[in-house]
Amino acid sequence: MYCLPPHIVLSFLAVCMVVGIPAETLQAGSFHPETGEELSDNRTFSYRMLDEFPTLDPQLNQDSEGFDVIRDLFEGLYNQGETGNLVPGVAERHVISNANRTYTFHLREMAKWSNGDPLTAFDFVYAWRRAVDPATASPYAWYVGLSMISNASKIIAGEKPPTELGVTAVDDYTLEVHLKQPLPYFPEMTTYATFFPTHRATIEKYGIAWTRPENIVSNGAYILTEHVPKEYHTRERNPYYWNNNATFMEKVTGKVVNDENLALTRYLAGELDMTGVPSGQYPNLVADYPDEAKSVPILCSYYFAINHTDSAHPALGDQRVRKALSYAIDRDVIVQSVLKGGQYPAYSFTHWATAGFRMPEIDYMKLSQADRDSIAKSLMHEAGYGKENDLKFTFIYNTSEAHKLIATVVAQMWKQKLGIEIELVNYEWKTYLDIRSTQQFDLARAGWCGDYNEASTFLDIMTTGNTINSGRFSNAEVDLLMQEAKKQADPQSHYSEVETILADEMAIIPVYHYASAFMLKPDVKGWPYDNVQKQWYSKDLYRVKEM
């Protein structure tokens, strides 16, 4: 168990005396200043986590579970609002110049680190250089490359030193970013963890242990106060946060509960304020708890990764086999009979709710399932596989009842329709990521959530060399189209071409587009239901007094 030492765990009154903030301003009062709602005396929030986060280091994070925590502990230039709109964070504003290739961010002088140090533009320069430095081995270094910051890709490739990154601290509160070409959604990209600032002195002092509660120095609305790995962690209000007076929740607890049914039981018993809905249970829950059961679109796509390298079963190198696997999946059964939570059958990788994205016409999407099954059988026969030449693939997934159920149902479909045997193997999250990233699988359950609301957040990961492209699919035309798309005012035609190629090559097997089905206590307000990226911030939540 990691806890803050006594000299840091101070009462809010004591902290106020140190930093000169009036104690009374830290109390939200009995009514919400904007909505007028009467506030509850309960200022805590607890939620279920499926897995332990692998890291709380912003430059090393690559999963959504960790990002939920990091958004509370750290703050970048901008945050997202209730509809996904940009909201000022450390940056109060920015100015664009040099033919849309230079962004000048003006930082707020009130921003501080949780130990009281001033937060400056130099902290962003340090963090961004750290992200692209090969020595850091950031799994999201590619993301900085996609942002078009000058020299980012060359630094990642080891061709230039990190000091050549196109980001400069003009002074303590002015950050200048130079892009090699215009990118209209660059500010939106800065809301992801990779672009958050990090405290250099703390990292250099503690190394990999810098994110432990007793060591961590962060700049977000909360500080990490306790962490019991694979069980729970707590985060509490950061009195040095520049907008602390507008924060209502005093304490947030994330509890790791791998079993979603157990999590629901604990929610109904009052142990959790929020949890996911187990597969198939949403219709009954919304009938029994209409004020608590929610389902909203979320910018994530569920798919099966196919190993395109030599370590996979040789049959997966045959386009016909890959297509047969995809065609034989009855997606309507999965979303309507298994999940039942508002999910949408997927035949493209990009989520249908992505801003500005128009779903292309994918050929097999328009067929009946009976026709898809018939084509799948013919493709397998053409490829030389059948009863006399059976196939057996290994399918990996991270531990979850929902993932297990989907894998089992799909494996049965493949067995019954195509005679393919599937060995299902599950792993804990970190192990699963390691195995998937080293191509030790034939097929793998995977999911991708957009880091910003634009189709390239999905399609870029299918380019050659992208570290998230765990199947190592490679297509020169896809690479070229995605490069050209970044130069276009309306890249939709290129995105449609890429989706068509992915479907024709069956680079991956899209299964469904997510909806977020969850239970939330009715007295908890401020949840961003209309933010399709599901970027929620504890600082925006509050509880109202129950009548």
N, C-alpha and C positions, 0 to 999 in steps of 0.2 A: 504494500500500500504506500502510495506516494502522497504526502501531505505538505502543505506550506509550513515553514517554520514559524514559531511564535512571533518573530519580529516582522513578519509580513501579514499574518492573520490578525489584522487590527479591526476594531469596531469601526463602523462607518463614522461615528462621531470623532474618534481619534484621528482618522484619516483626514476628515474635514479640517481639523485643527492644524494638521501638518501642511496641507496644500492650500488652505485659505478659502475653502468652499463652505458656505453657510450650511450647517447640518440640516436645517429645515428644508433646503431645496432638494435634498436627496429623497425626501418623502413625496410620493406622487400625489398625495391628497386623497380625498374620498371620492372624487369624481374625475373622470377622464377629461383632460382639458380641451379635447377636440370633439369628442362624441357626446359628452355630458353624462355618460353612463356612470352609475355608482360602482366604485371599485371594491373588489373583495379584499379581505384582510390576508387572504392566501396569495402570496406572491411567488409561488414555486410552480415549476412545470417539469414533468417527467415523461419520457417517451421511450419506446422500445427500439432497440437497435438489433438488426439481424446478426451482425458480426462485429467483432472487435476491429477498430480502425487500425490499419497497418502503421500509420504514422500521423503525427500532428505537425510535421514540418511542411510548410506551404509549398516549398520547392520540390518536395518528394512525393506529395500526395497525388493519387491517381484514381481514388474511388469516391463515390458520392457519400458514403457513410462518414468518412473522415472529413469531407468538405462541409458537411452539416455542422461539425464541431468547429472546424477552422474558421468558418464565417463568423462565429461568435468570438473567437479568441483574437482574430486578426481582422484588419480592415484595409482594403486597397484604396485606389483612387476613387472608385465609385462602388456603390451598392446597387441592388435592384429593388424596385418598389413593388407594390402589390400587383401590378400588371406586367412586371418585368421591365418597367421603365427605369432609366438611369436616375439614380439618386446620389447627390454628392456624398462622398465619404471623406477621405483625407483631402481630396481635391475639392476646392470650392467651385472651380470652373476651369475650362480650358479654351485655348485659342488655336485655330488651325491656320497655317500659312504655308508658303513655299509650294504652291500648287497642290495642296492637300497632303504634303509629305512630312510636314513638321507639326507636331502637337506640343503645345506649351501648357503644362498643368500648373495652376497656381494653388499651392497647398495652404491649408488653414494653420495659422500659427498656434492655435490652441491644442493641436494634436500632440499627444505625449505617449510614451511607452508606459507600461504598467509599473515600472520602478520610478517613474517621474522624469526620466530623461526626455528631452524634446525630440520629437520625430521630425526628421528633415528629408529633403530630396535625396540626400546622400544615402539614406537607408534604402530607398527604392533602387538606386543605382547598384548598391551592393547586392540586393536580393536578385535583381534581374540578371546581373552578371553571374551570380552564383547559379542561377537556373540553367544558363547555357554552358557553363563551364563543364567540360567532359569529366573533370575530377569529381564533380558532385554526383554524376550519374543520375540525373533527374529523369524519371520515366516520362516527364512532360516537357522535356527540353524542346521537342518537336513543336509544341504549342507556341513557344516563343518564336520559332522559325516561321510558323504560319502567320504570325502577326505582322510580318514584313518589316520588322525592325532591322535597320541596316546592320549587316555583317552577322546577324544571328545564326544563319545557316552555316556560314563558314566557320564560326567559332565552335558550333556543335560538332562540325566535321573535323575539328582540330587544325584548321588551316589558318586561324587567326587567334590571338589571345583574347580573353574575356574583356579586357580593357578597351577593345575596339568596338564593343557593342554600341549601337547608335542611341545611347541614352546619356544625358548630361545633367548634372546638378548645377544650374546657372548660379544659384545661391541656395541658402537653406530652405527656401520655400518656393522655388521655381524649378520644375522638372521639365527638361526638353527632350522630346523623343523624335528621332529621325527615322522615317520609313523609306525603304528603297523604292516603293511604289505606293500610290494611294490605296487605302483600305477603309472604306466607309464605316465598317463596323468595328474599327480598332478600339474605341472607348468601351464598347460592350465586352470585348475580350478581357479587359482589365478587371472585370468583376470576378474572374476565376482565381483560385488560390495561388497559382504559379506566379502571378504578378503582385502578390501581397508583399509588403516590406518585412524584413526580418532583422533582428537585433544582433549586429555583428559581434559585439563584445561577448554576448552570452554564448553564441555559437562557438567562438574561438576558445572560450574558457571551458565549456562542458562537452564539446564535440557531439557525438550522437545522443548523449544524455541531456541535451539542452531543452528538450520538450517535456521533461519530467516536471511535475507540479512544483517541486522545491527549487527548480532551476529556471523555468520558462519565464521569459519576458515577452509580452505581446502588446498589441495596441488596440484590440477590439473592445467591444462593450463588456466582455466577460474575461475573467482569469480562470485558469485551471487550478482547482483547489484540492482535488483528490482523484486518484485513478487506481482502480483495482483491475488489472488486465483480465479481459474476458468476463468481467462481471459488471462493473459500472464505472462511471466517472462523474464528477460534479464540476460545474463552472458557476462562478458567482460574479456579481457586478464588479466592474473595474472602476473604482472611484476616479481614476485618472483619465477615463475615456472622455473625449471632448464634449459628447452629448449625453453624459451620464444622467443628467436631470430629466431626460425624456425616456429613460428606461424604467420599466415597471416591474418585470420579473426579477426578483432578488437572486434566485437560485434555480439552476437547470440541471437535471440529472438524466443521463443516458444510460439505460440498462440493457445489457446484452442478453437477449432471450432468443435462442436459435429456433425453438419450436413456436410457430406462429399460433397454434391453437392454445398453447400454454400462455402465450402473451395475451391473447384475447381473454382468457380466463382471469389473468391478473388485472387486465383493464377493467373488466366487469366487476372485479372485487375492489376496485378503487386504488390499486397499486400503481397504475399508469394513467396518464392523462391523454396519451395518444398511442395507437398501435395500428399496424396494418391489418387488413381484412384477409383471413384465410381463404384460399381458393374455393370458389363455389358458394361462399356464405353471405355474400353481399345482399342478394335479394331478401333473405330472411332477416338480416340485421337491419336493413333500411326500413323494413316493415315494423320491426320491434323497437328500433331506436331511431326514429326519423330525424331527430335533432342531433344525432351523433354520427351516423353512418354517412360518409361522404365519398363521392367518386368524381374526379375531375381529370381532364386530359393532362398528361405530363410528357415532356419532350424527351422520351426514352423509347428505344426500340429493342425488342427481345429477338434474338436471332441465334442460330447455331453457326459457330465458326467451323470452317473446313480446313484441315491441314493440307496446304498445297506443297509441302516440302517432301523430301525423300524419306523422312521419318514416318510418314503416314502409310496406310495401306495403299498399295499401288493402284487399286481400283478407283481411288478418289482422284487420281490424275486424269480420269476419263470424264469429260464434260457430260456425257450421257448419264453416267451413274449419279453425278452430283444433281443433275436436273431431276432424275427419277426420285431421289430422296426428297427433294423439295415438293415436287408435284404430288407425291403420295401423302403429304401431311394435310389432313382436313382441319384447316385453321378455324372454321366455324365451330367445330366440335370443341376446340380448345377454348375459344373466347366465350361461347354461349353455354357450354355444358360443363366445362372444367373450371374456368376462372370466374365467369359471371359477374365481372366487376366494371363493365363499361369499356373493356379493351376492344381493339379494332384489328381485324385480320391484316397482316402485313405481307405485301408482295414487293415492296420497295424498302430500302434501308432508311431513308429519311422519313421522319414522323410526319403524318399528314397535317398536324397542327403547326408545323414550322412556319414562321412568318415569311410571306412572299413565295412559299413553295407551292407549285401546282403539280399534283400527282401525275406522272407520265402514264401512258397506256402500256402496261406490262401484259404481254400476250396471254400468259396462263392465268392471269387474274380474272379474265373475262369468261373462262371456261367453267363448266359445271364440275363438281368434284368427281363425278363418274368419268367424265372425259379426261380429267387430269390423271386419274388412276389408270385408265386405259393407256394413255401416252406413257406413263411411268413404266408400266409393264413392258411396253414395246421397246422403250429405250434400254431397259435392262437386258432384254433379249438380244437387241442389236449389239450391245456391249459384250455379249458372250457369257452372261450370268443367268443362272436359273437353278432349278432343282439339282442339276448335275454339277453345278459349280457355285455352291453357296458362298455367300460373303459373311464375314463377321467383323464388325467394327467396335472399337472402344469409344465410349461416349463419357466425357467427364463433366461434372457440374459441382458447384459449391453447395455445401450443406444447407438445405432448405426444403421443407415439406412441399412447397409449391414447385420448386425446380424438379424435385424427385417425381412429383405427380405428372408434370408435363413430359419429362423424359420417359417415364414409364408408358404413358399413353402413346407417345410418338413411336417408341420402340415397338409397341404392339402393332401399330399401323404398318411400320416397315416390315415386320415379320409376316403379318397376314397378307399384305398386298404384294410384297417383293421377295419374301423368303429370306430377308436379311436378319442375321442374329446380331443383337446389340448387347455388349457388356457395359453395364452402367456402373460408374465408379464416382463416388463423391469425396470431396476433400474440404477441409476448413478453408476459409477465404484466402489467407496468405499463401498456403500451400497450393491451392488451386491456381492462384495468379502466377506463381513460380512455374508450375507445370505447363500452364497454357502459354506462358511467354517463351518457353523453351521448346515448344512444339512436340511435347511428349503425349500426343493424343491423336486420334483420328477425327473425332467430332467433339465439339465443346459447347456447352451452354454459354451464352454471352449476352450482355446487355450494354447499350450505350446511351448515355444521357447527354444532351447537347450542352456544351460549355457556354454557348451563346446562341441566340435565337436566329439562326441563319443556316441554310442547308449545308454549307461547307463544313459545319461542325460535325456532321455525319460523314460526308463523302470524302473529306480529306484523309480520314483514317484508313481508307481503302487504297491509298497511294503507296507506291513502292517505298519500302524502308521505314514507314511509320511504325513506331514501336507498339502502338495499340493494334496494329494489323497482325494479330496473333497467328492467323493462318498463313501469313506471308504471301498473300495474293499479290500478283504483280501484272500490270497491264500498261504498256507504254502510252496507249491512247487515253486511258483514264488519267494518267499522270499529266499529260499535255493539256487535256480539257480542264483539269482542276487548276493548273497554272494560269491558263488563259482566263478562266472565270474570274480571277481576282482583279483583272484589269477591266472588267465589263460593268457598265451601269446596271444592266439587267442580265445576270448570268443564268437565268432559268433554262434557256435552251441547252446550255452546256450541262447543267445538272440533270436534265431529262436524258441526255445522251449517256451520261455516266450511269444513271440508274438502269438504262436499257442494256448497257454492256454488262453490268453486274448481274442482271437477270439472265442474260444470254449465256454468260460464262458460269453462272451460278457460283459466284465468288464466295458468297455466304448464303445461308438459308434464312430469310426473314420469316418470323413466326407471327408476332403481333406487335402492335404499337401500344405502349402502356397507357393505362389510365391509373391514377393514384386512388385506390380504394382504401380508406382508412377510417378509424374511429377517433373522434376528438370530443373531449368533454364539452358540453354546451356552454359552460361559463368561460371557456377560453376564447378570446377574441383576437382579431388582428391577423388571422391566418390568410396568406396571400392566395386565395383560391384561383384567381385569374392569372397567376404567374405560371405559365406552362413549364418553366424550368424547375418549379418547386423549390426555389431558393428562398427559404424562410429564415428569418433572423429572430432570435429570442428577444432582442431588444424591442421588436415591434409587437410582441404579444402582451396581453394583459388579461386579467380575470375580472369578471363582473360579479357583483353581489347577487347571490341566488335569492329569488323571491320566495 
